[in-house]
Amino acid sequence: MAHVNLLPWRAERRKQREREFYMQLVAAFVIGLGVLLLWVFWMDQRIDNQNERNAYLQTEIKQLDVRIAKIKDLEKVREHLLARKQIIEQLQADRSQMVHLFDELVKTIPTSARLTGLKQGGQSMSLDGVAQSNASVAEYMRNIETSPWMGHADLRKTENTHNGTRMPYLFGLNVLLSKPKTDETDGKTPVLPAGASSGAAPAVPAALGATAKAATTPPAKPATTAIPEAKPVSAPAATGGAGS
């Protein structure tokens, strides 16, 4: 006997499919939401990691800025010390310059002139004085230019005051200072550093003149003594001839 299903099976199957569809839709939504949450969490982790790296870099940059500031301060201190070192070296090199300058001033000034004032500024010196005539000023300038410690001399002024004194001419000179070369200073070291350098300089030609005189006078003495010796020899020869 055949069985006939009179129940609404099509409606039940449709409802079951709808339930399955909704379940799949909910599952897809849950999976999508989970993936979204995982992605958000991953991005937050990356952002936090980058922020930590940025904070670390900022801290290191600040420390480097502090070190750079210290290095700049040390460079300033180094430059200051180098400047002081150069000044000390320059003072050490020019320590004996004033001694030589005063010595040269004494040796170069003629007897017909006299200094009334001097002023040094760097590598130049200003001289003021009085002289008997312009020729004395010209001689003084020539002596200055031949000095190893002084260079070119410029005449700043010369004036005849007509005051009736022995030195009526006022003059002013601008002198450039110089240093002798190493070979010249080495050649003059036994003379210049001594206290009597002005007297030792002319002593050399005097000694040479004395040795020259000593070298020329001995030949003259034997020549004068040889003449009297020749006369007694010739006289006996003449008398001996007469006796024979």
C-alpha positions as CSV (number, residue, x, y, z in Angstrom):
1,M,0.0,0.0,0.0
2,A,1.5,3.4,-1.0
3,H,2.3,6.0,1.6
4,V,1.5,9.6,0.8
5,N,3.1,12.4,2.7
6,L,0.7,15.1,3.0
7,L,2.9,17.4,5.3
8,P,4.3,20.7,3.9
9,W,7.8,19.4,3.5
10,R,8.7,22.0,1.0
11,A,8.1,24.8,3.5
12,E,10.2,22.9,6.1
13,R,13.1,22.5,3.7
14,R,12.9,26.2,2.8
15,K,13.0,27.1,6.5
16,Q,16.0,24.8,7.1
17,R,17.8,26.4,4.2
18,E,17.0,29.8,5.6
19,R,18.4,28.7,9.0
20,E,21.5,27.4,7.3
21,F,22.0,30.6,5.4
22,Y,21.6,32.7,8.5
23,M,24.0,30.5,10.4
24,Q,26.5,30.8,7.5
25,L,26.0,34.6,7.5
26,V,26.6,34.8,11.2
27,A,29.6,32.7,11.0
28,A,31.0,34.8,8.2
29,F,30.3,37.9,10.2
30,V,32.0,36.5,13.3
31,I,35.0,35.4,11.2
32,G,35.2,38.8,9.5
33,L,34.9,40.6,12.9
34,G,37.6,38.4,14.3
35,V,39.9,39.1,11.3
36,L,39.1,42.8,11.7
37,L,39.9,42.7,15.4
38,L,43.1,40.8,14.7
39,W,44.1,43.3,12.0
40,V,43.3,46.2,14.4
41,F,45.3,44.6,17.1
42,W,48.3,44.0,14.8
43,M,48.2,47.6,13.5
44,D,48.1,48.8,17.1
45,Q,51.1,46.7,17.9
46,R,53.0,48.1,14.9
47,I,52.0,51.6,15.9
48,D,53.1,51.1,19.5
49,N,56.4,49.6,18.3
50,Q,57.0,52.5,16.0
51,N,56.2,55.0,18.7
52,E,58.6,53.2,21.0
53,R,61.3,53.4,18.3
54,N,60.5,57.1,17.8
55,A,60.8,57.7,21.5
56,Y,64.1,55.9,21.6
57,L,65.3,57.9,18.6
58,Q,64.2,61.1,20.2
59,T,66.1,60.2,23.4
60,E,69.2,59.3,21.5
61,I,68.9,62.5,19.5
62,K,68.7,64.5,22.7
63,Q,71.7,62.8,24.1
64,L,73.6,63.4,20.9
65,D,72.5,67.1,21.0
66,V,74.0,67.3,24.5
67,R,77.2,65.6,23.3
68,I,77.4,68.0,20.3
69,A,76.9,71.0,22.6
70,K,79.8,69.6,24.8
71,I,81.9,69.1,21.8
72,K,81.2,72.7,20.6
73,D,82.2,73.9,24.1
74,L,85.3,71.8,24.0
75,E,86.2,73.3,20.5
76,K,85.7,76.8,21.9
77,V,88.0,75.9,24.8
78,R,90.5,74.4,22.4
79,E,90.4,77.5,20.2
80,H,90.8,79.7,23.2
81,L,93.8,77.6,24.4
82,L,95.3,77.6,20.9
83,A,95.0,81.4,20.8
84,R,96.6,81.7,24.2
85,K,99.3,79.3,23.1
86,Q,100.0,81.4,20.0
87,I,100.2,84.5,22.1
88,I,102.6,82.9,24.5
89,E,104.7,81.6,21.6
90,Q,104.7,85.1,20.1
91,L,105.7,86.6,23.4
92,Q,108.4,84.0,23.8
93,A,109.7,84.7,20.4
94,D,109.6,88.5,20.9
95,R,110.9,88.4,24.4
96,S,114.4,89.6,23.4
97,Q,113.1,91.9,20.7
98,M,112.9,95.0,22.9
99,V,116.5,94.4,24.2
100,H,117.7,94.3,20.6
101,L,115.6,97.3,19.7
102,F,117.0,99.5,22.5
103,D,120.5,98.3,21.6
104,E,119.9,99.2,17.9
105,L,118.4,102.6,18.9
106,V,121.6,103.4,20.8
107,K,123.8,102.2,17.9
108,T,121.9,103.8,15.0
109,I,121.3,107.3,16.4
110,P,123.9,109.8,15.4
111,T,125.6,112.2,17.9
112,S,123.8,115.2,16.3
113,A,120.3,113.8,17.2
114,R,118.4,112.8,20.3
115,L,115.2,110.9,20.9
116,T,112.5,112.5,23.0
117,G,109.9,109.7,22.7
118,L,109.0,106.4,21.2
119,K,105.9,104.2,20.9
120,Q,105.6,100.7,19.6
121,G,102.4,99.2,18.2
122,G,102.6,95.7,16.8
123,Q,105.3,95.5,14.2
124,S,105.8,99.3,13.8
125,M,107.4,101.9,16.0
126,S,107.0,105.7,16.1
127,L,110.0,107.8,17.0
128,D,110.1,111.5,18.0
129,G,113.2,113.5,18.6
130,V,115.3,116.6,17.9
131,A,118.4,117.0,15.6
132,Q,120.8,119.7,14.5
133,S,119.8,119.6,10.9
134,N,117.9,117.6,8.3
135,A,121.2,115.9,7.3
136,S,121.3,114.3,10.8
137,V,117.7,113.1,10.3
138,A,118.7,111.6,6.9
139,E,121.7,109.9,8.5
140,Y,119.6,108.5,11.2
141,M,117.1,107.1,8.7
142,R,119.9,105.4,6.7
143,N,121.3,103.9,9.9
144,I,117.8,102.6,10.8
145,E,117.4,100.9,7.4
146,T,120.7,99.1,7.7
147,S,119.8,97.7,11.1
148,P,118.8,94.0,11.2
149,W,116.1,94.6,13.7
150,M,114.5,97.6,12.0
151,G,113.3,98.0,8.5
152,H,112.0,100.8,6.3
153,A,111.8,104.2,8.0
154,D,109.2,106.9,6.8
155,L,109.7,110.5,7.7
156,R,106.5,111.7,9.4
157,K,107.5,115.3,10.0
158,T,110.5,117.6,10.2
159,E,110.3,121.1,11.5
160,N,112.7,123.9,12.3
161,T,111.6,125.5,15.5
162,H,114.2,128.4,15.4
163,N,114.4,128.2,19.2
164,G,118.1,129.0,19.3
165,T,119.1,125.6,20.9
166,R,121.8,123.3,19.6
167,M,119.2,121.0,18.1
168,P,116.4,123.1,16.7
169,Y,114.9,120.5,14.3
170,L,112.0,118.4,15.5
171,F,111.4,115.2,13.5
172,G,109.1,112.2,13.6
173,L,109.7,108.7,12.1
174,N,107.6,105.7,11.5
175,V,109.8,102.6,11.5
176,L,108.8,99.1,10.5
177,L,110.2,96.4,12.8
178,S,111.8,93.3,11.4
179,K,113.7,90.2,12.6
180,P,117.1,89.1,11.2
181,K,117.2,85.9,9.3
182,T,118.3,82.7,11.0
183,D,121.7,82.6,9.3
184,E,122.3,86.2,10.3
185,T,121.2,85.7,13.8
186,D,123.3,82.5,14.1
187,G,126.3,84.4,12.8
188,K,125.7,87.2,15.3
189,T,124.9,85.1,18.3
190,P,128.3,85.4,19.9
191,V,128.1,89.2,19.5
192,L,124.5,90.4,20.0
193,P,123.4,88.5,23.1
194,A,126.4,89.8,25.1
195,G,125.9,92.9,27.2
196,A,128.7,94.7,25.4
197,S,127.4,93.9,21.9
198,S,127.9,97.5,20.8
199,G,131.5,97.4,21.8
200,A,132.1,93.9,20.5
201,A,131.0,94.7,17.0
202,P,133.8,97.2,16.2
203,A,136.2,95.1,18.1
204,V,136.3,92.5,15.3
205,P,137.6,94.9,12.6
206,A,140.0,96.4,15.2
207,A,141.4,93.0,15.9
208,L,141.7,92.3,12.2
209,G,143.5,95.6,11.8
210,A,145.8,94.8,14.6
211,T,146.6,91.4,13.1
212,A,147.1,93.0,9.7
213,K,149.5,95.5,11.2
214,A,151.3,92.7,13.1
215,A,151.5,90.8,9.8
216,T,152.9,93.7,7.8
217,T,155.4,95.1,10.4
218,P,157.6,92.1,10.9
219,P,158.7,92.0,7.2
220,A,159.6,95.7,7.5
221,K,161.9,95.2,10.5
222,P,164.1,92.5,8.9
223,A,164.3,94.6,5.8
224,T,165.7,97.6,7.8
225,T,168.1,95.4,9.7
226,A,169.3,93.7,6.6
227,I,170.6,97.0,5.2
228,P,173.1,97.6,8.0
229,E,174.3,94.0,7.7
230,A,175.0,94.5,4.0
231,K,177.3,97.5,4.6
232,P,179.8,95.9,7.0
233,V,180.1,93.0,4.5
234,S,180.8,95.2,1.6
235,A,183.4,97.3,3.5
236,P,185.8,94.5,4.4
237,A,185.6,93.3,0.8
238,A,186.7,96.7,-0.4
239,T,189.6,97.0,2.1
240,G,190.7,93.5,1.3
241,G,190.9,94.4,-2.4
242,A,193.0,97.5,-1.6
243,G,195.5,95.4,0.4
244,S,196.0,92.9,-2.3
